[in-house]
Amino acid sequence: MTSPESQPPAPQPAEPESKDRVYRSAPAIAGGVLLLAIAGWLGVDAVISGEGRTPWLALALLLLVVPLVVAFTLRPAVYAGDDRLRIRNPFRIVVVPWGQVASLRSAYSNEVLTESGAKYQLWAVPVSLRARKKAARREMRATAQARREMGREGSRGSALGTTEGLRQGFSREPLSDGPVRAETDRIMDDLRGVHEARRQAESARGEVTVRWAYEVLAPAVAGAVLVLILVVLG
Protein backbone atom coordinates (compact mmCIF):
# COMPACT_ATOMS: atom_id res chain seq x y z
CA MET A 1 0.00 0.00 0.00
CA THR A 2 1.12 3.51 -0.69
CA SER A 3 1.61 5.67 2.35
CA PRO A 4 -0.21 9.01 2.47
CA GLU A 5 3.13 10.81 2.42
CA SER A 6 4.11 9.21 -0.93
CA GLN A 7 0.88 10.02 -2.75
CA PRO A 8 1.20 12.65 -5.50
CA PRO A 9 -0.24 16.06 -4.61
CA ALA A 10 -3.71 16.80 -5.89
CA PRO A 11 -3.67 18.93 -9.03
CA GLN A 12 -4.39 22.57 -8.40
CA PRO A 13 -7.40 24.01 -10.22
CA ALA A 14 -6.40 26.14 -13.15
CA GLU A 15 -6.93 29.86 -12.71
CA PRO A 16 -9.74 31.16 -14.88
CA GLU A 17 -8.50 33.12 -17.85
CA SER A 18 -9.49 36.74 -17.85
CA LYS A 19 -11.94 37.53 -20.60
CA ASP A 20 -11.74 40.62 -22.73
CA ARG A 21 -14.25 43.36 -22.19
CA VAL A 22 -16.19 43.79 -25.42
CA TYR A 23 -17.67 47.14 -26.43
CA ARG A 24 -20.04 47.47 -29.38
CA SER A 25 -22.65 49.98 -30.54
CA ALA A 26 -26.17 48.65 -30.02
CA PRO A 27 -27.79 51.30 -32.28
CA ALA A 28 -25.35 50.45 -35.08
CA ILE A 29 -26.14 46.74 -34.77
CA ALA A 30 -29.88 47.40 -34.83
CA GLY A 31 -29.52 49.67 -37.85
CA GLY A 32 -27.35 47.13 -39.63
CA VAL A 33 -29.86 44.33 -39.12
CA LEU A 34 -32.63 46.57 -40.45
CA LEU A 35 -30.59 47.57 -43.51
CA LEU A 36 -29.68 43.96 -44.25
CA ALA A 37 -33.35 42.96 -44.02
CA ILE A 38 -34.38 45.71 -46.44
CA ALA A 39 -31.52 44.92 -48.86
CA GLY A 40 -32.34 41.23 -48.77
CA TRP A 41 -36.02 41.82 -49.36
CA LEU A 42 -35.46 44.17 -52.32
CA GLY A 43 -32.66 42.04 -53.75
CA VAL A 44 -34.55 38.75 -53.61
CA ASP A 45 -37.63 40.41 -55.08
CA ALA A 46 -35.53 41.82 -57.96
CA VAL A 47 -33.91 38.43 -58.61
CA ILE A 48 -37.27 36.63 -58.68
CA SER A 49 -39.38 39.22 -60.48
CA GLY A 50 -36.78 41.04 -62.57
CA GLU A 51 -36.25 40.64 -66.28
CA GLY A 52 -33.21 40.82 -68.52
CA ARG A 53 -30.10 41.85 -66.64
CA THR A 54 -32.04 43.04 -63.58
CA PRO A 55 -31.52 39.84 -61.55
CA TRP A 56 -27.77 39.90 -62.26
CA LEU A 57 -27.56 43.58 -61.35
CA ALA A 58 -29.46 42.89 -58.13
CA LEU A 59 -27.05 40.10 -57.21
CA ALA A 60 -24.05 42.32 -57.95
CA LEU A 61 -25.50 45.10 -55.82
CA LEU A 62 -26.10 42.68 -52.98
CA LEU A 63 -22.50 41.49 -53.26
CA LEU A 64 -21.41 45.12 -52.95
CA VAL A 65 -23.86 46.42 -50.35
CA VAL A 66 -24.04 43.54 -47.86
CA PRO A 67 -20.29 43.49 -46.97
CA LEU A 68 -20.28 47.29 -46.60
CA VAL A 69 -23.32 47.28 -44.31
CA VAL A 70 -21.79 44.51 -42.21
CA ALA A 71 -18.45 46.34 -42.10
CA PHE A 72 -19.87 49.62 -40.83
CA THR A 73 -22.60 48.32 -38.50
CA LEU A 74 -22.16 44.74 -37.27
CA ARG A 75 -18.39 44.33 -37.50
CA PRO A 76 -16.93 47.20 -35.38
CA ALA A 77 -15.98 46.15 -31.85
CA VAL A 78 -13.39 47.00 -29.21
CA TYR A 79 -11.84 44.24 -27.08
CA ALA A 80 -10.04 45.40 -23.93
CA GLY A 81 -7.88 42.69 -22.40
CA ASP A 82 -5.32 42.71 -19.63
CA ASP A 83 -2.42 43.02 -22.06
CA ARG A 84 -3.70 44.73 -25.17
CA LEU A 85 -6.47 46.66 -26.87
CA ARG A 86 -7.89 45.04 -30.01
CA ILE A 87 -9.82 47.35 -32.32
CA ARG A 88 -11.99 45.82 -35.03
CA ASN A 89 -12.85 48.61 -37.43
CA PRO A 90 -14.74 48.29 -40.75
CA PHE A 91 -11.69 47.42 -42.86
CA ARG A 92 -8.87 46.81 -40.36
CA ILE A 93 -8.04 44.98 -37.15
CA VAL A 94 -5.59 46.87 -34.96
CA VAL A 95 -3.93 45.30 -31.91
CA VAL A 96 -2.27 47.78 -29.55
CA PRO A 97 -0.48 46.54 -26.41
CA TRP A 98 -1.29 48.75 -23.43
CA GLY A 99 2.37 49.65 -23.15
CA GLN A 100 2.19 51.23 -26.62
CA VAL A 101 -0.90 53.34 -25.85
CA ALA A 102 -0.01 56.99 -25.30
CA SER A 103 -3.54 58.23 -24.62
CA LEU A 104 -7.22 57.65 -25.30
CA ARG A 105 -8.76 60.83 -26.68
CA SER A 106 -12.40 61.88 -26.97
CA ALA A 107 -13.44 64.82 -29.11
CA TYR A 108 -15.75 64.48 -32.09
CA SER A 109 -14.61 60.86 -32.28
CA ASN A 110 -13.00 58.43 -29.83
CA GLU A 111 -9.41 57.60 -30.72
CA VAL A 112 -6.38 55.79 -29.37
CA LEU A 113 -2.96 57.39 -29.85
CA THR A 114 0.16 55.23 -29.78
CA GLU A 115 3.64 56.11 -28.58
CA SER A 116 4.79 56.26 -32.22
CA GLY A 117 2.21 58.94 -33.01
CA ALA A 118 -0.24 56.74 -34.93
CA LYS A 119 -3.94 57.36 -34.40
CA TYR A 120 -6.74 54.81 -34.69
CA GLN A 121 -10.42 55.58 -34.44
CA LEU A 122 -12.72 53.44 -32.28
CA TRP A 123 -15.64 52.87 -34.64
CA ALA A 124 -17.48 50.73 -32.09
CA VAL A 125 -17.53 53.60 -29.58
CA PRO A 126 -19.01 56.52 -31.53
CA VAL A 127 -19.34 59.96 -29.98
CA SER A 128 -22.88 61.25 -29.58
CA LEU A 129 -23.02 65.01 -28.99
CA ARG A 130 -26.73 64.64 -28.28
CA ALA A 131 -26.03 62.10 -25.53
CA ARG A 132 -23.39 64.40 -24.06
CA LYS A 133 -25.83 67.32 -23.95
CA LYS A 134 -28.49 65.10 -22.41
CA ALA A 135 -26.05 63.91 -19.75
CA ALA A 136 -25.01 67.50 -19.03
CA ARG A 137 -28.65 68.53 -18.55
CA ARG A 138 -29.23 65.58 -16.19
CA GLU A 139 -26.12 66.53 -14.23
CA MET A 140 -27.33 70.13 -13.90
CA ARG A 141 -30.77 68.98 -12.71
CA ALA A 142 -29.24 66.55 -10.20
CA THR A 143 -26.91 69.26 -8.85
CA ALA A 144 -29.74 71.79 -8.54
CA GLN A 145 -31.97 69.27 -6.77
CA ALA A 146 -29.19 68.31 -4.37
CA ARG A 147 -28.62 71.98 -3.50
CA ARG A 148 -32.33 72.51 -2.88
CA GLU A 149 -32.48 69.46 -0.63
CA MET A 150 -29.41 70.57 1.29
CA GLY A 151 -30.86 74.06 1.67
CA ARG A 152 -34.15 72.76 3.03
CA GLU A 153 -32.41 70.42 5.48
CA GLY A 154 -30.01 73.15 6.54
CA SER A 155 -32.86 75.59 7.16
CA ARG A 156 -34.71 72.96 9.14
CA GLY A 157 -31.65 72.34 11.26
CA SER A 158 -31.17 76.07 11.85
CA ALA A 159 -34.80 76.47 12.84
CA LEU A 160 -34.45 73.67 15.36
CA GLY A 161 -31.33 75.32 16.67
CA THR A 162 -29.44 72.09 17.00
CA THR A 163 -26.03 71.10 15.72
CA GLU A 164 -27.42 67.66 14.95
CA GLY A 165 -29.94 69.15 12.56
CA LEU A 166 -27.22 70.97 10.64
CA ARG A 167 -25.12 67.81 10.52
CA GLN A 168 -28.04 65.85 9.10
CA GLY A 169 -28.82 68.60 6.62
CA PHE A 170 -25.34 68.76 5.13
CA SER A 171 -24.43 65.06 5.25
CA ARG A 172 -27.13 63.74 2.94
CA GLU A 173 -26.10 61.07 0.45
CA PRO A 174 -25.60 62.40 -3.11
CA LEU A 175 -28.41 61.74 -5.55
CA SER A 176 -26.00 59.98 -7.94
CA ASP A 177 -22.79 57.97 -7.60
CA GLY A 178 -20.85 60.52 -9.60
CA PRO A 179 -21.04 62.90 -12.54
CA VAL A 180 -23.62 61.96 -15.13
CA ARG A 181 -21.76 60.83 -18.26
CA ALA A 182 -22.80 59.72 -21.71
CA GLU A 183 -22.46 55.99 -22.32
CA THR A 184 -19.55 56.24 -24.74
CA ASP A 185 -17.74 58.63 -22.38
CA ARG A 186 -18.14 56.06 -19.58
CA ILE A 187 -16.67 53.41 -21.89
CA MET A 188 -13.67 55.64 -22.58
CA ASP A 189 -13.26 56.15 -18.82
CA ASP A 190 -13.21 52.36 -18.40
CA LEU A 191 -10.57 52.00 -21.11
CA ARG A 192 -8.45 54.71 -19.52
CA GLY A 193 -8.70 52.89 -16.20
CA VAL A 194 -7.48 49.63 -17.75
CA HIS A 195 -4.68 51.52 -19.50
CA GLU A 196 -3.51 53.13 -16.26
CA ALA A 197 -3.59 49.79 -14.44
CA ARG A 198 -1.84 47.69 -17.11
CA ARG A 199 0.48 49.95 -19.11
CA GLN A 200 3.52 49.11 -16.95
CA ALA A 201 2.92 45.35 -16.97
CA GLU A 202 5.60 43.19 -18.56
CA SER A 203 3.02 41.23 -20.56
CA ALA A 204 1.55 44.47 -21.95
CA ARG A 205 4.60 45.21 -24.08
CA GLY A 206 4.96 44.52 -27.77
CA GLU A 207 4.44 46.02 -31.18
CA VAL A 208 1.31 47.45 -32.77
CA THR A 209 -0.08 45.19 -35.51
CA VAL A 210 -2.53 46.13 -38.25
CA ARG A 211 -4.32 43.65 -40.50
CA TRP A 212 -6.59 44.53 -43.39
CA ALA A 213 -10.00 42.80 -43.45
CA TYR A 214 -9.78 41.17 -46.86
CA GLU A 215 -12.87 39.08 -46.04
CA VAL A 216 -14.81 42.36 -46.29
CA LEU A 217 -12.83 44.13 -48.98
CA ALA A 218 -12.71 41.25 -51.49
CA PRO A 219 -16.49 40.71 -51.94
CA ALA A 220 -17.17 44.45 -51.89
CA VAL A 221 -14.61 45.09 -54.64
CA ALA A 222 -15.93 42.14 -56.65
CA GLY A 223 -19.47 43.48 -56.35
CA ALA A 224 -18.38 46.95 -57.41
CA VAL A 225 -16.59 45.55 -60.50
CA LEU A 226 -19.65 43.50 -61.47
CA VAL A 227 -21.96 46.48 -61.06
CA LEU A 228 -19.66 48.60 -63.22
CA ILE A 229 -19.49 45.94 -65.94
CA LEU A 230 -23.27 45.47 -66.00
CA VAL A 231 -23.89 49.23 -66.14
CA VAL A 232 -21.39 49.72 -68.95
CA LEU A 233 -22.84 46.84 -70.97
CA GLY A 234 -26.28 48.33 -70.52
DAPEGI-V504566 format. One record per residue. RES is the residue in one letter. SS is DSSP state (~ for helix, > for strand, _ for the rest). PHI is phi in degrees with one decimal (NA if undefined). Layout:
BEGIN
res->RES ss->SS phi->PHI
res->RES ss->SS phi->PHI
END
This chain:
BEGIN
res->M ss->_ phi->NA
res->T ss->_ phi->-89.3
res->S ss->_ phi->-70.9
res->P ss->~ phi->-58.3
res->E ss->~ phi->-70.4
res->S ss->~ phi->-90.0
res->Q ss->_ phi->-71.1
res->P ss->_ phi->-66.7
res->P ss->_ phi->-65.2
res->A ss->_ phi->-65.3
res->P ss->_ phi->-63.2
res->Q ss->_ phi->-77.3
res->P ss->_ phi->-64.1
res->A ss->_ phi->-67.8
res->E ss->_ phi->-70.1
res->P ss->_ phi->-64.8
res->E ss->_ phi->-71.3
res->S ss->_ phi->-72.4
res->K ss->_ phi->-93.0
res->D ss->_ phi->-69.2
res->R ss->> phi->-80.9
res->V ss->> phi->-110.8
res->Y ss->> phi->-120.4
res->R ss->_ phi->-139.3
res->S ss->_ phi->-96.4
res->A ss->~ phi->-63.3
res->P ss->~ phi->-61.3
res->A ss->~ phi->-66.0
res->I ss->~ phi->-65.0
res->A ss->~ phi->-62.5
res->G ss->~ phi->-64.4
res->G ss->~ phi->-65.6
res->V ss->~ phi->-62.1
res->L ss->~ phi->-64.4
res->L ss->~ phi->-64.2
res->L ss->~ phi->-65.3
res->A ss->~ phi->-64.7
res->I ss->~ phi->-65.8
res->A ss->~ phi->-62.8
res->G ss->~ phi->-64.3
res->W ss->~ phi->-63.8
res->L ss->~ phi->-66.3
res->G ss->~ phi->-66.8
res->V ss->~ phi->-65.3
res->D ss->~ phi->-63.2
res->A ss->~ phi->-67.8
res->V ss->~ phi->-66.5
res->I ss->~ phi->-77.8
res->S ss->~ phi->-98.2
res->G ss->_ phi->-73.9
res->E ss->_ phi->-125.0
res->G ss->_ phi->65.9
res->R ss->_ phi->-88.3
res->T ss->~ phi->-57.7
res->P ss->~ phi->-60.1
res->W ss->~ phi->-68.3
res->L ss->~ phi->-65.6
res->A ss->~ phi->-64.6
res->L ss->~ phi->-64.1
res->A ss->~ phi->-64.7
res->L ss->~ phi->-65.7
res->L ss->~ phi->-63.0
res->L ss->~ phi->-63.3
res->L ss->~ phi->-83.7
res->V ss->~ phi->-76.8
res->V ss->~ phi->-58.9
res->P ss->~ phi->-61.4
res->L ss->~ phi->-68.0
res->V ss->~ phi->-63.4
res->V ss->~ phi->-61.7
res->A ss->~ phi->-63.5
res->F ss->~ phi->-93.8
res->T ss->~ phi->-121.8
res->L ss->~ phi->-86.2
res->R ss->_ phi->-76.0
res->P ss->_ phi->-57.8
res->A ss->> phi->-160.3
res->V ss->> phi->-124.8
res->Y ss->> phi->-113.0
res->A ss->> phi->-106.5
res->G ss->_ phi->-104.2
res->D ss->_ phi->-71.7
res->D ss->_ phi->-111.1
res->R ss->> phi->-154.1
res->L ss->> phi->-110.4
res->R ss->> phi->-109.3
res->I ss->> phi->-112.5
res->R ss->> phi->-105.1
res->N ss->_ phi->-95.4
res->P ss->_ phi->-52.2
res->F ss->_ phi->-121.9
res->R ss->> phi->-143.7
res->I ss->> phi->-120.3
res->V ss->> phi->-114.1
res->V ss->> phi->-114.8
res->V ss->> phi->-121.2
res->P ss->> phi->-60.2
res->W ss->~ phi->-60.9
res->G ss->~ phi->-68.3
res->Q ss->~ phi->-94.5
res->V ss->> phi->-82.1
res->A ss->> phi->-85.1
res->S ss->> phi->-165.3
res->L ss->> phi->-116.9
res->R ss->> phi->-112.2
res->S ss->> phi->-123.3
res->A ss->_ phi->-138.7
res->Y ss->_ phi->-85.7
res->S ss->_ phi->-147.8
res->N ss->> phi->-94.3
res->E ss->> phi->-137.6
res->V ss->> phi->-114.1
res->L ss->> phi->-108.9
res->T ss->> phi->-95.2
res->E ss->_ phi->-62.9
res->S ss->_ phi->-81.9
res->G ss->_ phi->97.8
res->A ss->_ phi->-72.1
res->K ss->> phi->-130.6
res->Y ss->> phi->-129.7
res->Q ss->> phi->-83.5
res->L ss->_ phi->-95.0
res->W ss->_ phi->-63.7
res->A ss->_ phi->-75.7
res->V ss->_ phi->-123.0
res->P ss->_ phi->-74.7
res->V ss->_ phi->-83.7
res->S ss->_ phi->-118.2
res->L ss->~ phi->-64.1
res->R ss->~ phi->-64.0
res->A ss->~ phi->-65.6
res->R ss->~ phi->-64.5
res->K ss->~ phi->-65.1
res->K ss->~ phi->-63.5
res->A ss->~ phi->-65.3
res->A ss->~ phi->-64.5
res->R ss->~ phi->-65.0
res->R ss->~ phi->-63.4
res->E ss->~ phi->-64.3
res->M ss->~ phi->-64.5
res->R ss->~ phi->-65.3
res->A ss->~ phi->-63.5
res->T ss->~ phi->-65.8
res->A ss->~ phi->-63.5
res->Q ss->~ phi->-65.7
res->A ss->~ phi->-61.8
res->R ss->~ phi->-66.0
res->R ss->~ phi->-64.7
res->E ss->~ phi->-63.7
res->M ss->~ phi->-64.5
res->G ss->~ phi->-64.7
res->R ss->~ phi->-65.0
res->E ss->~ phi->-67.2
res->G ss->~ phi->-65.2
res->S ss->~ phi->-64.8
res->R ss->~ phi->-63.2
res->G ss->~ phi->-66.7
res->S ss->~ phi->-66.2
res->A ss->~ phi->-64.3
res->L ss->~ phi->-74.2
res->G ss->_ phi->71.5
res->T ss->_ phi->-122.0
res->T ss->~ phi->-66.5
res->E ss->~ phi->-64.9
res->G ss->~ phi->-63.2
res->L ss->~ phi->-64.0
res->R ss->~ phi->-63.0
res->Q ss->~ phi->-68.3
res->G ss->~ phi->-68.3
res->F ss->~ phi->-103.8
res->S ss->_ phi->-117.9
res->R ss->_ phi->-67.9
res->E ss->_ phi->-68.6
res->P ss->_ phi->-62.2
res->L ss->_ phi->-73.0
res->S ss->_ phi->-138.2
res->D ss->_ phi->-75.5
res->G ss->_ phi->174.4
res->P ss->_ phi->-59.1
res->V ss->_ phi->-74.5
res->R ss->_ phi->-126.6
res->A ss->_ phi->-66.2
res->E ss->~ phi->-59.4
res->T ss->~ phi->-67.7
res->D ss->~ phi->-68.7
res->R ss->~ phi->-65.3
res->I ss->~ phi->-62.6
res->M ss->~ phi->-63.9
res->D ss->~ phi->-62.1
res->D ss->~ phi->-61.7
res->L ss->~ phi->-64.4
res->R ss->~ phi->-64.7
res->G ss->~ phi->-64.3
res->V ss->~ phi->-64.1
res->H ss->~ phi->-61.7
res->E ss->~ phi->-63.6
res->A ss->~ phi->-77.2
res->R ss->~ phi->-116.9
res->R ss->_ phi->-67.9
res->Q ss->_ phi->-93.5
res->A ss->_ phi->-69.3
res->E ss->~ phi->-63.4
res->S ss->~ phi->-75.7
res->A ss->~ phi->-95.1
res->R ss->_ phi->-97.2
res->G ss->_ phi->146.8
res->E ss->_ phi->-107.1
res->V ss->_ phi->-76.7
res->T ss->> phi->-121.4
res->V ss->> phi->-130.3
res->R ss->> phi->-128.4
res->W ss->> phi->-75.0
res->A ss->_ phi->-88.8
res->Y ss->~ phi->-68.0
res->E ss->~ phi->-67.1
res->V ss->~ phi->-98.1
res->L ss->~ phi->-67.6
res->A ss->~ phi->-61.5
res->P ss->~ phi->-66.0
res->A ss->~ phi->-65.3
res->V ss->~ phi->-65.8
res->A ss->~ phi->-61.5
res->G ss->~ phi->-63.8
res->A ss->~ phi->-63.7
res->V ss->~ phi->-64.7
res->L ss->~ phi->-64.6
res->V ss->~ phi->-60.9
res->L ss->~ phi->-62.3
res->I ss->~ phi->-64.5
res->L ss->~ phi->-66.4
res->V ss->~ phi->-68.5
res->V ss->~ phi->-65.3
res->L ss->~ phi->-71.1
res->G ss->_ phi->77.6
END
